[in-house]
Amino acid sequence: MMMGYDTRYNLTATYYKATEPAAVIEAFTEGNEEASYCLNPDGTASQAGKWYEHEKDMLALSAKHPHLLFILEGEGDEQGDHWKKYFQGGKVQVEKAKITIEPFDPGKLKAAK
């Protein structure tokens, strides 16, 4: 059996004109087999899946609806694999989560309670 990398997705959209983003997301999930497996019709996460073509699909969707800003969030199998991708007008901005731990600061030391 071939195994792959599962990601949990969540899709939202904001609109700048009259088109209702919920209707666009619902039509998109109904017409895309991989998206419909991973997303509910309202864009919320359904189950983790292997939507390997998500960026290509979202670029096409955003080009078709340039007045909408689509935000696709992903949480992958590997610890720390969290990201957001912003799609608008056939373009994408990718932002990956950063986990930071501040360096030692003796001024922050507190006595145990």
DSSP file (Angstrom, degrees, kcal/mol; ACC not computed):
  #  RESIDUE AA STRUCTURE BP1 BP2  ACC     N-H-->O    O-->H-N    N-H-->O    O-->H-N    TCO  KAPPA ALPHA  PHI   PSI    X-CA   Y-CA   Z-CA
    1    1 A M              0   0    0      0, 0.0     2,-0.4     0, 0.0     0, 0.0   0.000 360.0 360.0 360.0 133.2    0.0    0.0    0.0
    2    2 A M        -     0   0    0      1,-0.0     2,-0.3     0, 0.0     0, 0.0  -0.673 360.0-158.9 -83.0 127.5    1.4    3.4   -1.0
    3    3 A M        -     0   0    0     -2,-0.4     2,-0.2     2,-0.0    -1,-0.0  -0.739  12.2-179.7-103.9 155.3    1.5    5.8    1.9
    4    4 A G        -     0   0    0     -2,-0.3     2,-0.6     0, 0.0    46,-0.0  -0.723  36.0 -78.5-138.7-170.4    1.6    9.6    1.6
    5    5 A Y        -     0   0    0     -2,-0.2     2,-0.3    72,-0.0    44,-0.1  -0.870  42.0-149.4-102.1 119.0    1.8   12.7    3.6
    6    6 A D        -     0   0    0     -2,-0.6    71,-1.2    44,-0.1     2,-0.4  -0.660  13.6-174.4 -90.5 143.5   -1.5   13.8    5.2
    7    7 A T  E     -AB  49  76A   0     42,-2.2    42,-2.4    -2,-0.3     2,-0.5  -0.992  20.9-136.4-133.8 141.7   -2.4   17.5    5.8
    8    8 A R  E     - B   0  75A   0     67,-2.4    67,-1.8    -2,-0.4     2,-0.3  -0.891  30.2-161.7 -98.5 124.3   -5.4   18.9    7.5
    9    9 A Y  E     - B   0  74A   0     -2,-0.5     2,-0.3    38,-0.3    65,-0.2  -0.727  18.7-174.4-111.0 154.4   -6.8   21.9    5.6
   10   10 A N  E     - B   0  73A   0     63,-1.7    63,-3.1    -2,-0.3     2,-0.4  -0.963  11.5-163.1-144.0 130.7   -9.1   24.8    6.4
   11   11 A L  E     + B   0  72A   0     32,-3.3     2,-0.3    -2,-0.3    61,-0.2  -0.964  13.8 165.4-123.0 129.2  -10.3   27.3    3.7
   12   12 A T  E     - B   0  71A   0     59,-2.2    59,-2.9    -2,-0.4     2,-0.3  -0.883  13.8-159.3-130.4 165.9  -11.8   30.8    4.3
   13   13 A A  E     - B   0  70A   0     -2,-0.3     2,-0.4    57,-0.2    57,-0.2  -0.997   7.0-155.8-147.1 147.8  -12.4   33.7    2.0
   14   14 A T  E     - B   0  69A   0     55,-2.0    55,-2.4    -2,-0.3     2,-0.3  -0.955  20.2-141.7-119.5 141.6  -12.9   37.4    2.3
   15   15 A Y  E     - B   0  68A   0     -2,-0.4    53,-0.2    53,-0.2     5,-0.0  -0.809  22.5-175.3-112.8 151.1  -14.7   39.4   -0.3
   16   16 A Y  S    S+     0   0    0     51,-1.3     2,-0.2    -2,-0.3    52,-0.1   0.425  77.8  31.6-114.1  -6.9  -14.2   42.9   -1.7
   17   17 A K  S    S-     0   0    0      2,-0.3    -2,-0.0    50,-0.2     0, 0.0  -0.594 106.2 -69.4-135.2-162.6  -17.2   42.9   -4.0
   18   18 A A  S    S+     0   0    0     -2,-0.2     2,-0.1     2,-0.1    -3,-0.0   0.685  88.5 109.0 -74.3 -20.8  -20.7   41.5   -4.0
   19   19 A T  S    S-     0   0    0      1,-0.1    -2,-0.3     2,-0.0     3,-0.0  -0.351  71.3-125.9 -63.5 132.6  -19.9   37.8   -4.6
   20   20 A E    >>  -     0   0    0      1,-0.2     4,-1.3    -2,-0.1     3,-0.5  -0.683  12.9-152.1 -79.8 118.2  -20.6   35.8   -1.5
   21   21 A P  H 3> S+     0   0    0      0, 0.0     4,-2.6     0, 0.0     5,-0.2   0.826  90.6  63.0 -63.8 -30.8  -17.5   33.8   -0.6
   22   22 A A  H 3> S+     0   0    0      1,-0.2     4,-2.4     2,-0.2     5,-0.2   0.902 103.3  49.1 -61.0 -40.2  -19.4   30.9    1.0
   23   23 A A  H <> S+     0   0    0     -3,-0.5     4,-2.3     2,-0.2    -1,-0.2   0.870 110.6  50.6 -67.2 -36.5  -21.1   30.1   -2.3
   24   24 A V  H  X S+     0   0    0     -4,-1.3     4,-2.3     2,-0.2    -2,-0.2   0.925 112.0  46.8 -66.7 -44.8  -17.8   30.1   -4.1
   25   25 A I  H  X S+     0   0    0     -4,-2.6     4,-2.7     2,-0.2     5,-0.2   0.915 112.3  50.4 -64.1 -42.7  -16.1   27.8   -1.5
   26   26 A E  H  X S+     0   0    0     -4,-2.4     4,-2.1    -5,-0.2    -2,-0.2   0.934 112.1  46.2 -61.5 -46.4  -19.1   25.4   -1.6
   27   27 A A  H  X S+     0   0    0     -4,-2.3     4,-1.5     1,-0.2    -1,-0.2   0.890 112.9  51.7 -63.5 -38.7  -19.1   25.2   -5.4
   28   28 A F  H  X S+     0   0    0     -4,-2.3     4,-0.6     1,-0.2     3,-0.3   0.938 110.6  46.2 -63.1 -47.8  -15.3   24.7   -5.4
   29   29 A T  H >< S+     0   0    0     -4,-2.7     3,-0.6     1,-0.2     7,-0.3   0.861 111.9  51.9 -66.4 -34.0  -15.4   21.8   -2.9
   30   30 A E  H 3< S+     0   0    0     -4,-2.1    -1,-0.2    -5,-0.2    -2,-0.2   0.814 114.1  43.8 -69.9 -28.6  -18.3   20.2   -4.8
   31   31 A G  H 3< S+     0   0    0     -4,-1.5     2,-0.5    -3,-0.3    -1,-0.2   0.411 104.8  67.2 -98.1   1.9  -16.4   20.3   -8.0
   32   32 A N    <X  -     0   0    0     -4,-0.6     4,-2.8    -3,-0.6     5,-0.2  -0.954  63.1-159.7-128.5 112.6  -12.9   19.2   -6.8
   33   33 A E  H  > S+     0   0    0     -2,-0.5     4,-1.3     1,-0.2    -1,-0.1   0.898  92.9  44.8 -59.8 -46.0  -12.6   15.6   -5.6
   34   34 A E  H  > S+     0   0    0      1,-0.2     4,-1.6     2,-0.2     3,-0.3   0.927 115.7  47.3 -66.3 -44.0   -9.4   16.2   -3.5
   35   35 A A  H  > S+     0   0    0      1,-0.2     4,-2.9     2,-0.2    -2,-0.2   0.893 109.5  53.9 -63.4 -40.0  -10.7   19.4   -1.9
   36   36 A S  H  < S+     0   0    0     -4,-2.8    -1,-0.2    -7,-0.3    -2,-0.2   0.779 106.8  52.5 -68.6 -24.6  -14.1   17.7   -1.2
   37   37 A Y  H  < S+     0   0    0     -4,-1.3    -1,-0.2    -3,-0.3    -2,-0.2   0.880 120.1  32.9 -73.1 -38.6  -12.3   14.9    0.7
   38   38 A C  H  < S+     0   0    0     -4,-1.6     8,-3.3     8,-0.2     9,-0.7   0.734 119.5  49.9 -90.7 -25.5  -10.3   17.4    2.9
   39   39 A L  B  < S-E   45   0B   0     -4,-2.9     6,-0.2     6,-0.2     5,-0.1  -0.890  70.4-131.9-122.0 145.1  -12.9   20.2    3.2
   40   40 A N    >   -     0   0    0      4,-2.9     3,-2.4    -2,-0.4   -11,-0.1  -0.435  46.8 -95.5 -76.2 165.2  -16.5   20.5    4.2
   41   41 A P  T 3  S+     0   0    0      0, 0.0   -12,-0.2     0, 0.0   -11,-0.1   0.735 127.6  55.4 -58.3 -21.9  -18.7   22.6    1.8
   42   42 A D  T 3  S-     0   0    0      2,-0.1   -16,-0.1   -17,-0.1     3,-0.1   0.422 121.6-106.6 -91.0   2.9  -18.1   25.6    4.2
   43   43 A G  S <  S+     0   0    0     -3,-2.4   -32,-3.3     1,-0.3     3,-0.1   0.306  76.2 132.9  93.7  -9.1  -14.4   25.3    3.9
   44   44 A T  S    S-     0   0    0    -34,-0.2    -4,-2.9     1,-0.1    -1,-0.3  -0.342  70.0 -81.4 -72.7 159.4  -13.8   23.8    7.4
   45   45 A A  B     +E   39   0B   0     -6,-0.2    -6,-0.2     1,-0.2    -1,-0.1  -0.363  44.3 176.1 -63.4 133.4  -11.5   20.8    7.8
   46   46 A S        -     0   0    0     -8,-3.3     2,-0.3     1,-0.4    -7,-0.2   0.826  64.4 -35.8 -98.6 -59.5  -13.2   17.5    7.1
   47   47 A Q        -     0   0    0     -9,-0.7    -1,-0.4   -10,-0.2   -38,-0.3  -0.971  69.8 -84.7-160.0 157.8  -10.4   15.1    7.5
   48   48 A A        +     0   0    0     -2,-0.3     2,-0.3   -40,-0.1   -40,-0.3  -0.395  59.6 157.5 -66.3 145.4   -6.7   15.0    6.8
   49   49 A G  B     -A    7   0A   0    -42,-2.4   -42,-2.2    -2,-0.1     2,-0.6  -0.899  50.4 -92.7-157.0-175.5   -5.8   14.1    3.2
   50   50 A K        +     0   0    0     -2,-0.3     2,-1.5   -44,-0.2     3,-0.2  -0.644  45.0 159.4-110.9  70.8   -3.4   14.1    0.3
   51   51 A W    >   +     0   0    0     -2,-0.6     3,-1.6     1,-0.2     4,-0.2  -0.585   7.7 164.3 -92.6  71.8   -4.4   17.2   -1.7
   52   52 A Y  T 3  S+     0   0    0     -2,-1.5     3,-0.4     1,-0.3    -1,-0.2   0.752  70.6  53.0 -65.2 -26.1   -1.1   17.5   -3.4
   53   53 A E  T 3> S+     0   0    0     -3,-0.2     4,-2.8     1,-0.2    -1,-0.3   0.148  72.4 117.3 -94.7  19.2   -2.4   19.9   -6.1
   54   54 A H  H <> S+     0   0    0     -3,-1.6     4,-2.7     1,-0.2     5,-0.2   0.881  74.9  48.8 -58.7 -40.1   -3.9   22.3   -3.6
   55   55 A E  H  > S+     0   0    0     -3,-0.4     4,-2.4     2,-0.2    -1,-0.2   0.939 113.4  45.9 -67.2 -44.8   -1.7   25.2   -4.6
   56   56 A K  H  > S+     0   0    0      2,-0.2     4,-1.9     1,-0.2    -2,-0.2   0.925 115.5  47.7 -60.4 -45.2   -2.4   24.7   -8.3
   57   57 A D  H  X S+     0   0    0     -4,-2.8     4,-2.3     1,-0.2    -2,-0.2   0.905 113.6  46.8 -62.9 -42.5   -6.2   24.4   -7.6
   58   58 A M  H  X S+     0   0    0     -4,-2.7     4,-2.7    -5,-0.3    32,-0.2   0.850 108.3  55.0 -72.1 -33.7   -6.2   27.4   -5.4
   59   59 A L  H  X S+     0   0    0     -4,-2.4     4,-1.9    -5,-0.2    -1,-0.2   0.924 111.2  45.8 -62.0 -43.1   -4.3   29.6   -7.9
   60   60 A A  H  X S+     0   0    0     -4,-1.9     4,-1.7     2,-0.2    -2,-0.2   0.914 113.3  49.3 -65.5 -43.2   -6.9   28.7  -10.6
   61   61 A L  H  X S+     0   0    0     -4,-2.3     4,-1.4     1,-0.2    -2,-0.2   0.920 111.9  47.8 -63.0 -43.5   -9.8   29.4   -8.2
   62   62 A S  H  < S+     0   0    0     -4,-2.7    27,-0.9     1,-0.2     6,-0.2   0.835 109.0  53.8 -69.9 -31.0   -8.3   32.8   -7.1
   63   63 A A  H  < S+     0   0    0     -4,-1.9    -1,-0.2    26,-0.3    -2,-0.2   0.864 109.2  49.5 -67.0 -34.8   -7.7   33.8  -10.8
   64   64 A K  H  < S+     0   0    0     -4,-1.7    -2,-0.2     1,-0.3    -1,-0.2   0.774 122.7  32.5 -73.1 -27.2  -11.4   33.0  -11.5
   65   65 A H    ><  +     0   0    0     -4,-1.4     3,-2.0    -5,-0.1    24,-0.3  -0.599  69.6 165.4-129.1  69.2  -12.5   35.1   -8.5
   66   66 A P  T 3  S+     0   0    0      0, 0.0    -1,-0.1     0, 0.0    -3,-0.1   0.655  71.3  65.7 -66.0 -14.6   -9.9   37.9   -8.2
   67   67 A H  T 3  S+     0   0    0     -3,-0.1   -51,-1.3    21,-0.1     2,-0.4   0.520  92.2  78.8 -83.2  -4.8  -12.1   40.0   -5.9
   68   68 A L  E <   -B   15   0A   0     -3,-2.0     2,-0.6    -6,-0.2    21,-0.4  -0.832  68.3-147.8-106.0 143.4  -11.7   37.3   -3.2
   69   69 A L  E     -B   14   0A   0    -55,-2.4   -55,-2.0    -2,-0.4     2,-0.4  -0.950  20.2-159.5-104.0 114.2   -8.8   36.7   -0.8
   70   70 A F  E     -BC  13  87A   0     17,-2.8    17,-2.9    -2,-0.6     2,-0.5  -0.790   5.2-163.4 -96.1 136.5   -8.6   33.0   -0.1
   71   71 A I  E     -BC  12  86A   0    -59,-2.9   -59,-2.2    -2,-0.4     2,-0.6  -0.961   5.3-172.7-122.3 112.6   -6.8   31.8    3.0
   72   72 A L  E     -BC  11  85A   0     13,-2.8    13,-2.6    -2,-0.5     2,-0.4  -0.925   5.9-164.8-107.6 121.9   -5.9   28.1    3.0
   73   73 A E  E     -BC  10  84A   0    -63,-3.1   -63,-1.7    -2,-0.6     2,-0.4  -0.842   5.2-168.0-106.5 143.4   -4.4   26.8    6.3
   74   74 A G  E     -BC   9  83A   0      9,-2.5     9,-2.2    -2,-0.4     2,-0.4  -0.986  17.5-172.0-134.8 143.8   -2.6   23.5    6.6
   75   75 A E  E     -BC   8  82A   0    -67,-1.8   -67,-2.4    -2,-0.4     7,-0.2  -0.935  24.1-158.9-131.7 108.1   -1.4   21.3    9.4
   76   76 A G  E     -B    7   0A   0      5,-2.9     5,-0.2    -2,-0.4   -69,-0.2  -0.184  31.5 -99.4 -85.3 175.7    0.8   18.4    8.2
   77   77 A D  S    S+     0   0    0    -71,-1.2     2,-0.2     2,-0.1   -70,-0.1   0.841  99.2  81.3 -61.4 -37.1    1.7   15.1    9.7
   78   78 A E  S >  S-     0   0    0      1,-0.1     3,-2.0     2,-0.1    -2,-0.2  -0.487  95.2-100.1 -78.2 142.1    5.1   16.3   10.9
   79   79 A Q  T 3  S+     0   0    0      1,-0.3    -1,-0.1    -2,-0.2     3,-0.1  -0.352 108.5  18.1 -59.2 133.2    5.3   18.3   14.2
   80   80 A G  T 3  S+     0   0    0      1,-0.2     2,-1.8    -4,-0.1    -1,-0.3   0.407  83.1 132.1  86.2  -1.5    5.6   22.0   13.4
   81   81 A D    <   +     0   0    0     -3,-2.0    -5,-2.9    -5,-0.2     2,-0.4  -0.580  29.0 137.7 -86.3  79.6    4.3   21.8    9.9
   82   82 A H  E     +C   75   0A   0     -2,-1.8    15,-3.0    -7,-0.2     2,-0.3  -0.979  21.2 156.4-123.2 136.0    1.8   24.6   10.1
   83   83 A W  E     -CD  74  96A   0     -9,-2.2    -9,-2.5    -2,-0.4     2,-0.4  -0.978  30.1-145.3-153.0 163.9    1.3   27.1    7.3
   84   84 A K  E     -CD  73  95A   0     11,-2.7    11,-2.9    -2,-0.3     2,-0.5  -0.993  11.2-162.6-130.3 140.6   -1.1   29.6    5.7
   85   85 A K  E     -CD  72  94A   0    -13,-2.6   -13,-2.8    -2,-0.4     2,-0.5  -0.993   6.2-155.4-124.3 127.9   -1.3   30.4    2.0
   86   86 A Y  E     -CD  71  93A   0      7,-2.8     7,-2.1    -2,-0.5     2,-0.5  -0.895  12.5-169.1-104.0 125.9   -3.0   33.5    0.8
   87   87 A F  E     +CD  70  92A   0    -17,-2.9   -17,-2.8    -2,-0.5     2,-0.3  -0.959  16.2 153.7-120.3 130.0   -4.4   33.4   -2.7
   88   88 A Q  E >   - D   0  91A   0      3,-1.9     3,-1.2    -2,-0.5   -25,-0.1  -0.926  67.9  -7.7-154.6 131.2   -5.7   36.4   -4.7
   89   89 A G  T 3  S-     0   0    0    -27,-0.9   -26,-0.3   -21,-0.4     3,-0.1   0.806 128.0 -51.2  58.4  34.0   -5.9   37.0   -8.4
   90   90 A G  T 3  S+     0   0    0      1,-0.3     2,-0.3   -32,-0.2    -1,-0.3   0.661 117.2 106.7  79.3  16.0   -3.9   33.9   -9.4
   91   91 A K  E <   -D   88   0A   0     -3,-1.2    -3,-1.9   -32,-0.1     2,-0.4  -0.859  52.5-150.9-124.4 160.7   -1.0   34.7   -7.0
   92   92 A V  E     -D   87   0A   0     -2,-0.3     2,-0.4    -5,-0.2    -5,-0.2  -0.977  11.0-162.9-135.3 145.2    0.0   33.2   -3.7
   93   93 A Q  E     -D   86   0A   0     -7,-2.1    -7,-2.8    -2,-0.4     2,-0.5  -1.000  18.6-156.6-121.5 126.3    1.8   34.2   -0.6
   94   94 A V  E     -D   85   0A   0     -2,-0.4     2,-0.4    -9,-0.2    -9,-0.2  -0.905  12.2-179.6-109.6 127.6    3.1   31.4    1.6
   95   95 A E  E     -D   84   0A   0    -11,-2.9   -11,-2.7    -2,-0.5     2,-0.4  -0.987   9.8-159.0-128.2 123.1    3.8   31.8    5.3
   96   96 A K  E     -D   83   0A   0     -2,-0.4   -13,-0.3   -13,-0.2   -15,-0.1  -0.789  28.3-105.1-100.9 143.3    5.1   29.0    7.5
   97   97 A A        -     0   0    0    -15,-3.0     2,-0.5    -2,-0.4   -15,-0.2  -0.335  30.6-151.7 -64.3 144.6    4.7   28.9   11.3
   98   98 A K        -     0   0    0      2,-0.0     2,-0.6    -2,-0.0    -1,-0.0  -0.983   2.5-156.8-122.1 124.0    7.7   29.7   13.3
   99   99 A I        -     0   0    0     -2,-0.5     2,-0.4   -19,-0.1    -2,-0.0  -0.884  19.7-175.6 -98.7 123.9    8.2   28.3   16.8
  100  100 A T        -     0   0    0     -2,-0.6     2,-0.5     2,-0.0    -2,-0.0  -0.934  19.2-162.4-123.5 145.6   10.6   30.4   18.8
  101  101 A I        -     0   0    0     -2,-0.4    -2,-0.0     0, 0.0     0, 0.0  -0.992  28.0-125.5-122.8 122.0   12.0   30.0   22.3
  102  102 A E        -     0   0    0     -2,-0.5     3,-0.1     1,-0.1    -2,-0.0  -0.302  30.6-104.7 -64.9 148.1   13.4   33.2   23.8
  103  103 A P        -     0   0    0      0, 0.0    -1,-0.1     0, 0.0     2,-0.0  -0.246  52.4 -72.7 -68.4 163.6   17.0   33.0   25.0
  104  104 A F        -     0   0    0      1,-0.0     3,-0.1     2,-0.0     0, 0.0  -0.311  49.0-175.3 -58.2 134.1   17.8   32.8   28.7
  105  105 A D    >   -     0   0    0     -3,-0.1     3,-2.4     1,-0.1     4,-0.3  -0.932  17.6-157.4-133.9 108.2   17.1   36.1   30.6
  106  106 A P  G >  S+     0   0    0      0, 0.0     3,-1.2     0, 0.0    -1,-0.1   0.762  92.3  67.2 -59.4 -23.1   18.1   36.0   34.3
  107  107 A G  G 3  S+     0   0    0      1,-0.2    -3,-0.0    -3,-0.1     0, 0.0   0.661  95.7  56.1 -69.7 -15.5   15.7   38.9   34.9
  108  108 A K  G <  S+     0   0    0     -3,-2.4    -1,-0.2     2,-0.1     2,-0.1   0.453  77.9 119.8 -95.3  -2.3   12.8   36.5   34.1
  109  109 A L    <   -     0   0    0     -3,-1.2     2,-0.3    -4,-0.3     0, 0.0  -0.426  42.7-173.6 -65.2 136.0   13.8   34.0   36.8
  110  110 A K        -     0   0    0     -2,-0.1     2,-0.2     0, 0.0     3,-0.1  -0.954  27.2-107.0-131.0 149.5   11.0   33.5   39.4
  111  111 A A        -     0   0    0     -2,-0.3     2,-0.1     1,-0.1     0, 0.0  -0.485  43.7-102.4 -72.4 145.4   10.9   31.6   42.6
  112  112 A A              0   0    0     -2,-0.2    -1,-0.1     1,-0.1     0, 0.0  -0.377 360.0 360.0 -66.0 146.2    8.8   28.4   42.6
  113  113 A K              0   0    0     -3,-0.1    -1,-0.1    -2,-0.1    -2,-0.0   0.441 360.0 360.0 -89.3 360.0    5.4   28.6   44.2
